């Protein structure tokens, strides 16, 4: 089981804590870099979208956003094609 890492970020000028799995922190940092934003700037934008992504808190909004971001960047495969990970999970 992946352990969650607690980190502080500033949202709307206030320090807040988020507990995310390491993979989500890494994804969030990668996205911020690709979008030429600081981690704080990205978190500010996500904080404004918590309700829009049907999330109950900022940590949930971040998880949904990171997943959606990388899904959108993944090339679509033919309907019957499986990825190696999908086959392993069956």
Beta strands, then each sheet from edge to edge (+ up, - down):
strand 1: 4-11
strand 2: 14-21
sheet 1: 1+ 2-
end
